[in-house]
Amino acid sequence: MANRAVTIKDKAGTVLAQGSEPEQLLYFEGNWYFDPAQVNMAVLKVTERTYTCPYKGVCFWVDLQDGATTARDIGWVYDKPKAGYEQIAGRIAFYNGNRDSTVAEVN
């Protein structure tokens, strides 16, 4: 499979993350996990809200806050995932496809 380039945007067109496989981006379990350097943290906030996956461990939800729009839980990050999931540690993840607040463009 060819390496893909992916851009995550909000519905207004603001780029939230952009990168290419395999150096900047990992496609894992149907979602996109970006190297933090590829993510526009000026409009995103890692929250204290968590979700506990029985396999991967605890993740923190990421919200969109760009001044005009606020959207909860558009992404997530596993700071310290469980053994076997080290490849996603510290990466900011986004859903694939067209969601309520975001769009993933894959080339």
RAPEQUI-V881826 format. One record per backbone hydrogen bond with DSSP energy under -0.5 kcal/mol. CO is the residue of the C=O (numbers start at 1). NH is the residue of the N-H. If there is no record, write none. Layout:
((CO NH) (CO NH))
//
This chain:
((4 21) (5 107) (6 19) (7 9) (7 105) (8 16) (8 17) (9 103) (10 13) (14 10) (16 40) (17 8) (19 6) (20 24) (20 25) (24 35) (26 28) (26 33) (28 31) (30 96) (31 28) (31 33) (32 34) (32 94) (33 26) (34 92) (35 38) (36 39) (38 18) (39 41) (40 43) (43 65) (45 47) (45 63) (49 61) (51 53) (51 59) (53 57) (56 82) (57 53) (59 51) (60 77) (61 47) (62 74) (62 75) (63 45) (63 65) (64 71) (69 66) (71 64) (74 95) (75 62) (76 93) (77 60) (77 79) (78 90) (82 85) (85 88) (86 89) (88 78) (88 91) (91 78) (91 93) (92 34) (93 76) (94 32) (97 99) (97 104) (101 11) (102 99) (103 9) (103 105) (104 106) (105 7))
//
